[in-house]
Structure formats: structure tokens, C-alpha cells
């Protein structure tokens, strides 16, 4: 599992552009997208499956990303566990002027 942020640089990306493709969902009351992949973003892990979640952070630009990489025949178990983790994620407001922070 990896966690990151993106989209904070200059530019006017829409919410749809930040979130990218995938199934619409909510994570901690935030608009999010869930997409399933073949592990292409999991370099060096030998993964043959991946699951990505992109969620807006509530600011005018920027988003959070959580990526899960899996290897083996039981991809459905990875998806089930990753969904459980994503749905239990809590994103707090963070200090004034610094934006949201995941817990």
C-alpha cells in the first residue's frame, strides 16, 4: 500500500481530472474514484493486480491517493480488504492554512 498527494502545483485541474477514471464512491464524505489495474503502477513488487483510490481533499486543488498492490490468485480478497481500508479512512481538517490530513 502506498499513500500520496498530488495536484497541488500550478494549473486549473477540474475535480474530474484530479480523480481520473474509475467507479465513483465516497471516502470519509469526500468524492472519490476507485479503479482496478493490473499492477502496472507497482514497479518492483511483482504485483499482478492493483487497486487505486483517489479522493479530493476539500481544497480548491489537490487530491489524496491510496494504491494497493497485490500478487497471487486471490485478487478478490485484495479488493475486499482494500475497500474496507478505504472506507474506514478518516481525513481530518488539519491545522489552519495547511489543508486536510489523513489519519
Residue frames as a rotation matrix with the C-alpha (Angstrom) as fourth column:
UNK 1
0.586 0.810 0.000 0.00
0.810 -0.586 0.000 0.00
0.000 0.000 -1.000 0.00
UNK 2
-0.690 -0.721 0.069 1.24
0.720 -0.693 -0.043 3.49
0.079 0.020 0.997 -0.79
UNK 3
0.478 0.785 -0.394 -0.26
0.802 -0.573 -0.168 6.86
-0.357 -0.236 -0.904 0.05
UNK 4
-0.657 -0.740 0.145 0.39
0.738 -0.593 0.322 10.15
-0.152 0.318 0.936 -1.67
UNK 5
0.299 0.674 -0.676 -0.88
0.309 -0.738 -0.599 13.56
-0.903 -0.029 -0.429 -2.62
UNK 6
-0.623 -0.491 0.609 -0.92
0.742 -0.123 0.659 15.25
-0.248 0.863 0.441 -5.99
UNK 7
0.069 0.693 0.718 -2.37
0.883 -0.378 0.279 18.16
0.465 0.614 -0.638 -7.94
UNK 8
0.538 0.146 -0.830 -1.08
0.694 -0.636 0.338 20.99
-0.479 -0.758 -0.443 -5.73
UNK 9
-0.569 -0.822 0.024 1.04
0.665 -0.442 0.602 22.67
-0.484 0.358 0.798 -8.37
UNK 10
-0.584 0.340 -0.737 0.06
-0.458 -0.888 -0.047 25.48
-0.671 0.310 0.674 -10.66
UNK 11
-0.932 0.312 -0.184 -2.83
-0.049 0.394 0.918 24.86
0.359 0.864 -0.352 -13.01
UNK 12
-0.386 0.889 0.247 -6.57
-0.885 -0.282 -0.372 24.60
-0.261 -0.362 0.895 -13.02
UNK 13
-0.899 0.098 -0.426 -7.39
-0.074 0.926 0.369 20.90
0.431 0.364 -0.826 -12.99
UNK 14
0.023 0.974 0.224 -11.02
-0.778 -0.123 0.617 20.05
0.628 -0.189 0.755 -12.51
UNK 15
0.026 0.092 0.995 -12.14
-0.864 0.503 -0.024 17.61
-0.503 -0.859 0.092 -9.85
UNK 16
0.917 0.363 0.167 -12.80
-0.220 0.807 -0.549 15.01
-0.334 0.466 0.819 -12.56
UNK 17
0.581 -0.774 -0.251 -9.26
-0.329 0.059 -0.943 15.43
0.745 0.630 -0.220 -13.93
UNK 18
-0.200 -0.670 0.715 -7.73
-0.948 -0.051 -0.313 15.06
0.246 -0.740 -0.626 -10.47
UNK 19
0.159 0.356 0.921 -9.70
-0.697 0.701 -0.151 11.91
-0.699 -0.618 0.360 -9.69
UNK 20
-0.759 -0.492 -0.426 -9.27
-0.640 0.444 0.627 10.29
-0.119 0.749 -0.652 -13.08
UNK 21
-0.185 0.704 -0.686 -11.20
-0.584 0.483 0.653 7.27
0.790 0.521 0.322 -14.31
UNK 22
-0.945 -0.134 -0.298 -12.92
0.103 0.743 -0.661 4.73
0.311 -0.655 -0.689 -12.11
UNK 23
-0.080 0.954 -0.288 -16.08
0.708 0.258 0.657 4.00
0.702 -0.151 -0.696 -10.18
UNK 24
-0.240 0.085 0.967 -17.49
-0.409 -0.912 -0.021 6.91
0.881 -0.400 0.253 -8.19
UNK 25
0.181 0.293 -0.939 -17.67
0.757 0.568 0.323 6.45
0.628 -0.769 -0.119 -4.43
UNK 26
0.645 -0.009 0.764 -17.41
-0.416 -0.843 0.341 8.39
0.642 -0.538 -0.547 -1.19
UNK 27
0.008 -0.671 -0.741 -14.49
0.729 0.511 -0.455 8.13
0.684 -0.537 0.494 1.23
UNK 28
-0.473 -0.142 -0.869 -14.97
0.832 -0.397 -0.388 9.90
-0.290 -0.907 0.306 4.55
UNK 29
0.440 0.818 -0.369 -17.69
0.551 -0.571 -0.609 12.09
-0.709 0.064 -0.702 2.96
UNK 30
-0.139 -0.544 -0.827 -15.35
-0.494 -0.686 0.535 13.10
-0.858 0.483 -0.173 0.14
UNK 31
0.836 0.385 -0.390 -15.86
-0.505 0.265 -0.822 12.50
-0.213 0.884 0.416 -3.56
UNK 32
-0.180 -0.909 0.376 -13.60
-0.562 0.408 0.719 9.65
-0.807 -0.082 -0.585 -4.68
UNK 33
0.547 0.247 -0.800 -12.89
-0.804 0.421 -0.420 7.26
0.233 0.873 0.429 -7.54
UNK 34
0.183 -0.425 0.886 -11.88
-0.416 0.783 0.462 3.61
-0.891 -0.453 -0.033 -7.34
UNK 35
0.561 -0.026 -0.828 -10.04
-0.814 0.167 -0.557 1.94
0.153 0.986 0.072 -10.20
UNK 36
0.663 -0.294 0.689 -8.75
-0.028 0.909 0.416 -1.59
-0.748 -0.295 0.594 -10.69
UNK 37
0.464 -0.583 -0.667 -5.49
-0.886 -0.290 -0.363 -2.22
0.018 0.759 -0.651 -12.54
UNK 38
0.887 -0.185 -0.422 -3.04
0.031 0.938 -0.345 -4.92
0.460 0.293 0.838 -13.50
UNK 39
0.698 -0.631 -0.338 -0.25
0.549 0.168 0.819 -3.82
-0.460 -0.757 0.463 -11.17
UNK 40
0.428 -0.546 0.721 1.42
0.737 -0.251 -0.628 -1.55
0.524 0.799 0.295 -13.72
UNK 41
0.491 -0.222 0.842 1.99
-0.342 -0.939 -0.047 1.16
0.801 -0.265 -0.537 -11.09
UNK 42
0.919 -0.105 0.380 3.54
-0.325 0.343 0.881 -1.29
-0.223 -0.933 0.281 -8.63
UNK 43
0.552 -0.756 -0.353 7.06
-0.432 0.102 -0.896 -1.32
0.713 0.647 -0.270 -10.01
UNK 44
-0.435 -0.898 0.066 9.47
-0.600 0.234 -0.765 -3.74
0.672 -0.372 -0.641 -8.39
UNK 45
-0.276 0.390 0.879 6.81
-0.892 0.238 -0.385 -5.63
-0.359 -0.890 0.282 -6.41
UNK 46
-0.998 -0.046 -0.049 5.88
-0.064 0.888 0.456 -8.35
0.023 0.458 -0.889 -8.87
UNK 47
-0.433 0.901 0.018 2.24
-0.203 -0.078 -0.976 -7.35
-0.878 -0.426 0.217 -8.43
UNK 48
-0.916 0.221 0.334 -0.32
0.394 0.341 0.854 -8.64
0.074 0.914 -0.399 -10.91
UNK 49
0.154 0.969 0.194 -3.20
0.822 -0.234 0.519 -6.55
0.548 0.079 -0.833 -9.58
UNK 50
-0.912 -0.386 -0.139 -3.71
0.399 -0.754 -0.522 -3.09
0.097 -0.532 0.841 -8.18
UNK 51
0.239 0.970 -0.038 -6.49
0.921 -0.214 0.324 -1.04
0.307 -0.112 -0.945 -6.70
UNK 52
-0.816 -0.554 0.166 -6.36
0.509 -0.824 -0.249 2.75
0.274 -0.119 0.954 -6.58
UNK 53
0.361 0.864 -0.351 -8.46
0.931 -0.358 0.076 5.28
-0.060 -0.354 -0.933 -4.71
UNK 54
-0.746 -0.483 0.458 -8.32
0.517 -0.854 -0.058 9.00
0.419 0.193 0.887 -5.49
UNK 55
0.271 0.867 -0.419 -10.19
0.959 -0.206 0.193 11.45
0.081 -0.454 -0.887 -3.25
UNK 56
0.176 -0.148 0.973 -10.45
0.226 -0.956 -0.187 15.22
0.958 0.252 -0.134 -3.18
UNK 57
-0.548 -0.502 -0.669 -9.02
0.752 0.055 -0.657 16.96
0.367 -0.863 0.347 -0.13
UNK 58
0.340 0.798 -0.497 -11.63
0.919 -0.395 -0.006 19.70
-0.201 -0.455 -0.868 0.13
UNK 59
-0.236 -0.477 -0.847 -9.35
0.171 -0.878 0.446 22.49
-0.957 -0.040 0.289 -1.07
UNK 60
0.508 0.447 -0.736 -9.61
-0.567 -0.470 -0.676 24.21
-0.649 0.761 0.015 -4.46
UNK 61
0.483 -0.366 -0.796 -7.00
-0.648 0.462 -0.606 21.83
0.589 0.808 -0.014 -5.88
UNK 62
-0.575 -0.772 0.270 -5.24
-0.786 0.429 -0.446 18.70
0.228 -0.469 -0.853 -4.78
UNK 63
0.607 0.736 -0.301 -6.16
-0.627 0.676 0.387 15.13
0.488 -0.046 0.871 -4.01
UNK 64
-0.066 -0.541 0.839 -5.12
-0.818 0.510 0.264 12.14
-0.571 -0.669 -0.476 -1.94
UNK 65
0.296 0.112 -0.949 -4.22
-0.741 0.654 -0.154 8.78
0.603 0.748 0.276 -3.46
UNK 66
0.020 -0.277 0.961 -4.08
-0.719 0.663 0.206 5.31
-0.694 -0.695 -0.186 -1.92
UNK 67
0.237 -0.026 -0.971 -2.78
-0.849 0.480 -0.220 2.45
0.472 0.877 0.092 -4.02
UNK 68
0.343 -0.081 0.936 -2.83
-0.575 0.769 0.277 -1.23
-0.742 -0.634 0.218 -3.12
UNK 69
-0.072 -0.442 -0.894 -0.66
-0.935 0.342 -0.094 -3.73
0.347 0.829 -0.438 -4.99
UNK 70
0.419 0.285 0.862 -1.30
-0.641 0.766 0.058 -7.45
-0.643 -0.576 0.504 -4.91
UNK 71
-0.410 -0.559 -0.720 0.22
-0.871 0.474 0.129 -10.63
0.269 0.680 -0.682 -6.20
UNK 72
-0.916 0.042 0.398 -1.33
-0.117 0.923 -0.366 -14.05
-0.383 -0.382 -0.841 -6.45
UNK 73
-0.808 0.584 0.072 -4.56
0.388 0.438 0.811 -15.73
0.442 0.683 -0.581 -7.42
UNK 74
-0.133 0.821 -0.555 -6.86
0.991 0.090 -0.104 -14.22
-0.036 -0.563 -0.825 -4.77
UNK 75
-0.823 -0.192 0.535 -7.45
0.334 -0.925 0.181 -10.74
0.461 0.327 0.825 -6.24
UNK 76
0.144 0.968 0.207 -11.00
0.204 -0.234 0.951 -10.60
0.968 -0.095 -0.231 -4.83
UNK 77
0.466 -0.048 -0.884 -9.63
0.881 0.125 0.457 -10.78
0.089 -0.991 0.100 -1.27
UNK 78
-0.672 -0.732 -0.111 -7.28
0.732 -0.679 0.050 -7.85
-0.112 -0.048 0.993 -2.00
UNK 79
-0.586 0.507 0.632 -10.19
0.134 -0.708 0.693 -5.85
0.799 0.491 0.347 -3.38
UNK 80
0.462 0.815 -0.351 -12.37
0.465 0.114 0.878 -6.63
0.755 -0.569 -0.326 -0.36
UNK 81
0.219 -0.469 -0.856 -9.67
0.955 -0.078 0.287 -5.68
-0.201 -0.880 0.430 2.14
UNK 82
-0.808 -0.535 0.244 -8.65
0.583 -0.786 0.207 -2.56
0.081 0.310 0.947 0.22
UNK 83
-0.183 0.832 0.523 -12.29
0.192 -0.492 0.849 -1.40
0.964 0.256 -0.070 0.07
UNK 84
0.601 0.393 -0.696 -12.57
0.714 0.128 0.689 -1.91
0.360 -0.910 -0.204 3.84
UNK 85
-0.267 -0.786 -0.557 -9.43
0.900 -0.410 0.146 0.17
-0.343 -0.462 0.818 4.47
UNK 86
-0.816 -0.047 0.577 -10.53
0.376 -0.800 0.467 2.93
0.440 0.598 0.671 2.08
UNK 87
0.123 0.965 0.231 -13.99
0.254 -0.256 0.933 3.16
0.959 -0.056 -0.277 3.65
UNK 88
0.631 0.077 -0.772 -12.51
0.769 0.063 0.636 3.38
0.098 -0.995 -0.020 7.15
UNK 89
-0.443 -0.853 0.278 -10.09
0.816 -0.511 -0.268 6.18
0.371 0.108 0.922 6.24
UNK 90
0.618 0.563 -0.549 -10.58
0.733 -0.665 0.142 9.36
-0.285 -0.490 -0.824 8.24
UNK 91
-0.270 -0.654 0.707 -9.40
0.784 -0.576 -0.233 12.66
0.559 0.491 0.668 6.79
UNK 92
0.213 0.297 -0.931 -9.19
0.874 -0.483 0.046 15.38
-0.436 -0.823 -0.363 9.42
UNK 93
0.953 0.264 0.149 -9.25
0.303 -0.847 -0.436 19.12
0.011 0.461 -0.887 8.64
UNK 94
0.070 -0.996 0.061 -5.62
0.927 0.042 -0.373 19.60
0.369 0.082 0.926 9.70
UNK 95
-0.321 -0.281 -0.905 -4.09
0.705 -0.709 -0.030 22.82
-0.633 -0.647 0.425 11.06
UNK 96
0.687 0.607 -0.401 -5.47
0.251 -0.715 -0.653 26.10
-0.682 0.348 -0.643 9.81
UNK 97
0.573 -0.402 -0.714 -3.98
-0.723 -0.659 -0.209 27.04
-0.386 0.636 -0.668 6.45
UNK 98
-0.516 -0.849 0.115 -2.37
-0.709 0.498 0.499 23.64
-0.481 0.176 -0.859 5.88
UNK 99
-0.147 0.530 -0.835 -5.25
-0.843 0.375 0.386 21.59
0.518 0.761 0.391 4.49
UNK 100
0.772 0.604 0.200 -6.58
-0.627 0.668 0.401 18.15
0.108 -0.435 0.894 5.30
UNK 101
-0.453 -0.891 0.038 -4.55
-0.875 0.436 -0.211 15.26
0.171 -0.129 -0.977 6.67
UNK 102
0.320 0.570 -0.757 -5.36
-0.387 0.808 0.445 11.56
0.865 0.151 0.479 6.54
UNK 103
0.014 -0.259 0.966 -5.36
-0.981 0.184 0.063 9.51
-0.194 -0.948 -0.252 9.76
